[in-house]
């Protein structure tokens, strides 16, 4: 993989000199060959693990055969890995010499951004550490391109900017393109309808969902501070709408911004979470246990090691972690959870939430078991057996039957959004958390 700094082409920034344009095609190629080089080693370890158990039953008489078998196996798999590495270096050199990918910014297109977003969700923390061009730092996006956060650039891409912003944060492995999911046409989004019906200006963010929620929260907080400060007109009101992980990012950003004295939080009036796993997601909880069980046996260690590679962002969905204290200095593979720091809701904002089940009734056994496929109703509503988030019942809504991604663009959800965000002249949320521990 290339170890270069990641930069994004910004709308209104194309004329600057000295800025290296990222080559996402080259970075994808490098990542593919890196994975290909490591795969034979993983197969080797599983092969040797199975052989170890088989030779264990033979006894001392089989020791010479085992030595020969293991030696030949290691050399064969290592040779395959070395061959993949050489092929990768040759491909990288050819791409560099021919300038392939220099004029193609995959992340600015709908299909290209979907591929890169999936990789960011899976291994985004690794991409960020290596300086890969595939890393997607937090940014405001318009037509797939990152927007420079100065007044002139913002005015150029938001010529009809209003004083009331609605900021949209996508979920795991998502991008701003996903907000028109299932719509009649690409522009059919909550944001476009809110602009038409309520005169609010929609702002779409993109971020690397593989980073810790707290890391993204910090980046989003800094981005919003800069955005509000440079907005073409004086900002009167900010509403945050987060789908899935995006709801956690919004809460983390508000908490960290308030702690550091950033001014943009004073303008936040509404926070809406759509299918957000406030108390954790069962798939990540299951993956965490499965990873350790598989890693314990030589025959399945390869599978366990693969699951252990899941990103920090995915791991944070185990219990809905929002702050650094939940992960810093802790073993990420420990089976039992340490105490989660419970983060208070932003005082001056009204906090709304939407849950969903694939069954018509949320009390249906299948609906209780699967929720919206990815998030269970107690987690989306913040009402668990051992933890509780002080959302008010009247600020919640349940959609059924509906799946997790349907909440990105659902007519029933939009009607609620329009009612919640309609100017009323007041209203504030409140709430300090009841102390709780993450369930093991």
N, C-alpha and C positions, 0 to 999 in steps of 0.2 A: 504493500500500500504506500502511496505517496505520503510523505510527511510534511506537507506544505500547509501554510496557514489558509484557512477558509475565508473567502470574501464573497460578498454578494453584489451583483449589479443592482444599483439603486435607481429607481425612477427619478429623473432629474439630476442624475449623478454621472451620466455617461461621458461627459466631457472631461472628467478629471484624469490627470496623467499620473503615472507611477503606481497605479492600482492593478495588481495581477488578477486577470480574469480566471475564475476557477474552471478547471477541466473535469467536469463530472463524469464524462465518458471514460477518461483515463482512470479516475478514482474507482469507478465501478469495475473496470477490468482488473485493476490491482486487487480489489477486494475479492473478486471471484477467484483469481488464481491463488490468493492467500488461503482462502477456504479450501480450495482444491488441494493445495500443498499439505494442509493439516489433516485432511480426511483420511488418507491412508494410515496415518499414525493412530487415529482413533479406532479404525478397523483392526489394526495390529494389536492394540491393547485389549480389545474384546476377544480377538482370536486367542491371544496368549492366556487370557483369563479363563476361557473355556478349556484350553489345553491343560492349564494348571490343575483344574479339577479332575480332568480325565487321567492325567499322569499320577495324581495323588492316589488313585485306586490301584495302580499297578504295583506300587512299592519301589524299593531301591533298585530292582532289576531294570526298571525303565528309565533310570537316571541318564545313562549315556544317550539314549534315543531322544530324551527330552532336551538335552543340551544341543544336539544337532538340530532338532526341530526348531527350537527357539532361535538359534543363531541364524538359520536359513530364513525363517519367517521375518525376523527383524531386518535382515539385509534386503529382502524382497520388498517389504513395505517402505523402507527408507529410500530404496531406489526409485520407487514410484513417486514418493514425495519430492525427491530431488529433481526428478524429471519435470514435475509440475512447476517447481520453482524456476527452473531454467526456461521453461516455456513461458511463464509469466514475465520474466525479465525480458525475453525476446519480444513479447507482445507489447510490453510497456515502451520499449525502445522504438518499436515501429510506430506506435501511436504518437510518441513525442516527435519523431522525425517528420512524420507526415502532417502533424498539426491536427490530427483527428480530435474532434470534440471542442476545439477552440471557439467555434462559432455556434455551438449548440449548448444552451443552458437548459438542461433537462428539468430542473426544478421549477422553471417558469411555465411549464406546460402541464396540463391536467394529467396525462398518463405518466409522464416522467416524474412529476412530483409525487404521484401515488407510490411508485417504486421506491423512491428515496425516502418517503415518509415511513414506509414499512420497515426499511432498513434502520432508520433512525429509531423507530420504536423498539426494534429487536436488540440492536447493539449501538445505539446512539451515543452512549457514554464512552464506548471504545472509539468511535469515530471522532468524538470531540477531543479525546486525549491524544490521538495520533495526528490531529490537525488535518483530517481528511476533508477534501472538498465536498464530501457528501454530508458533512455536518451542517445542520440548518439552525443557525442561531436565531433567537427571538427577533422578530421583525414584523412591521406592518406590511401587508401585501395588497397590491392592487394589480389585477390581471396577472397574477402569478409572480410579479416582480416586487422585490423589496423596495420600500419607499424611504428616502432620506428624510430624517426628522428635523428639517429646518423649515421655516415658515414659507419660503418661496416654493420649495418642492412640494410641501403639503398643499399649498394653494393650487399648484398646477394639477394635482391629481384629485383634489377635493374642491373644485371651483364653487360648489354650492354648499360649502361647509356651514353647519349650523352650530349653535351653542350647546346642543344636547347630543352627546355621543352614545352609541351602543357598541360596545366592544365585544366581539365574538372570539371565543377560544375553543378550538377543536379538541378532540379527544386523542387517545393513544393511536399512533400510526395514521393520524389524519392530517389534512391540510385545510386551508380556507376554501378550497374547491368543494369540499364535502357538504357544505351547508345547503346546496341545492339538491341533496339526495332525494331522488324520486320526484323531483319537480317537473312541471310540464316543459320547462326550457331552462338553460343554464342560469339565467338571471332570476329564476323563481326562488327567492330566499326570504327568510324572516327579515333580513336587513333591508332588502328592497321594498318590502311591504310596509315595514315600519317607517321608512323614509317617506313613502307615499301617503300613508295614513296619519302619521304623527309628526312628520317633519324632523325626524331624528336622522343623524348621519351615522351609517354603519361603518365600523372599522374592523377589519379582519386581521387577526394575528396568526403567525405561524411560528412554531418553536420545535425544538428537538425533543420529542416525547420520550426518548431513551434516557435523558438526564433525570436526576432526582427531582421530585416535585418541588422541593425547597429551592433547588438551584434554578429551576425555571421560574419559580415564584419571584426570586430575587431579580432575575433578568427582566421579567415582565413588569415588575414594579419600576425598575429604572427606565424601561422603555416608555411606560405610561407617564412617568414624570416628565420625560423629555417631550413626549407627544403633546400633553396638555399645555406645557410651557410654550411650545412653538405653534400651536394650533392657530389658523388664520383669524379666528374670532375668539373672544373671551369665552372660555368654557364655563357653562353654568351647571351642567349636570352630566354625570357619567353613569351608565348602566353596564354591568358586566353579565354576559350570558355565556356559560360554559357547558359544553357537552361532555359527559363522562369525566375523563381526567381533567378536562378544561375547567370544570367546577372546582376541583382541588387546587389547580394552579391559581385560579382567581382568589380563593380564600387565602392561600399562602402569600400571594402578592400583596393583598390588602394588609395582612398581619405584619409582614416584614416592612412594608412601606410605612405603616403606622408606627412601628417600633423605631424606625430610623428618622421619623419626622418629615417624610415626604408629603407634599401639599396636595397631590392629586386625590388622595383618599378623602379629603374634605368635600369633594364634589361627587363622590359615589352615593347614589340614592337607591339603586336597585342592584341586587345580585341574584341571578337566576341559575340554578343548576338543573341540568336535564340528564337524568339517568346517571347521576354522579355517585360513585361508590364511596360515600363519606365514611362508611364503616368497613370498607374493604370489599374485594371482589372474590367470589368463590373459586374462579378459575386459577387465579394466582395463588390462593391459599392451597389448592390442590396441587398445583405445579411445585410449590415449595416442598411439600411433604414428599411428592413423587421423586423429586430430584435427589433428596437425601436417601430415600429407600433404594433407588436404582444405583446410586453411587456406592452404596455399601457392598455390593457384590461385584467381583471382577468381571463376570459375564455381562453385566448390564452397566458397568461403570461409564462406558462411552455415552449411553443415553443420559445417565445422571449428569455427566460433565456437560453435555449439550444443554440440558435444562439449567444448569448452574450459570451458563453464559448469558442468560436473559438479562436485560438491561436493568439499571438502577430504577428507571421509571416504572417498569413493570413490577419490580419488587416492592415499590412503594404502594402499589395497589393492594398489597396483602392486607393492610389495615387502614389505608387512606392516610398515610403519613404526610405531614405538611411542613415540617421544620427539620433543620439539620440534626437536632438532638436525637431524632428517631433513628438515625443511621450512623452518624459520625462515631468512629471508634468501636463499632459493634460488629460482630461476626454476621455477615449477611446470610450465611447458611445455617445459623443456629435454628433449631426446630422450635424452641420456645421463644415467644415474643417478650421483649422487654417492655417497660411501660411507655406508652405513647404520650407525648405532650399534647394536651387538649388545648386547642387554639380558640379564643373567643371570637364570636361573630363581630363584624364591624358595626359599631354602635349606631351610627347615623343612617345606615342603609336598611332597607327592608329586604329580607332574605326569602326568596321563593324557591320552590323545588317541584320537580316533576318526576314521577315514577311511572313504570309501565310493567305490564305482564303480557305474555303471549296468549293468555286465556282471557275470556271476557270478564271473569270475576277474579279479583286479586286473591280471594280466599280459596279458589280452586286448588286442589292438591298439586297439580302440575304447575300452576302459576306460583304457588308458594315455593316449590322446589327449584324452578328455573328462572323466575322473575321475567326479565326482558331478554333472557338468554345469557347476558353477561353480568347484570347487576340485579340483586334481589331487592324487593321492595323495602325491607327494613333498613338496608344500607342507603338506598336512594332517599329515604325519608329521615334518616338519622335516628331511627328508633330501634335500637338493638337490645338484647337482653342484658348486656353488661356496660354498654355505652349509650349515651343519648345526646344528640345535638339539639339545642333549644330552638328549632324551627317551630313556628306557630302553625297549628292545623289549618287555619284559614288562608295561609299563604302557600298551601300545597295543592297539587292536582295529580290525579292518576289517570293514565290513558290505557285503555285496553279494548280489543286486543292490539298490541303493538310490540315490535321488537326494538332492540337497543338503537339501531341506526335510524329507525323511523323517526325518532325524536329530533333528528337533525332538521327535519322539514315535514311537519305534521300539521294539518289544518286546525285540529283541536288545540294543539300547543300554541299555534300562532294566535288564536283567539284569546287565550289566556295571557300571552305576552302583550298583546295590544291593550288588554284591560289593565294589566299590572303596570305597564310603562306609560299609560296615559297620564298626562299631568293632572295632579290633584291638589298640589300645594302643600303636601306634608307627608308625614308618616315615616317612622323610623323603626328599625329593628333593634333588638337588644338581646342580651343574653350572655351570661357567663356559664362556662361549662361545668357540669357536675363532674367531679374527679372520677376517672375510670382508668382501667388498664386494658391494654389490647388483649383480646382473647388469644390463648395459645392455639 
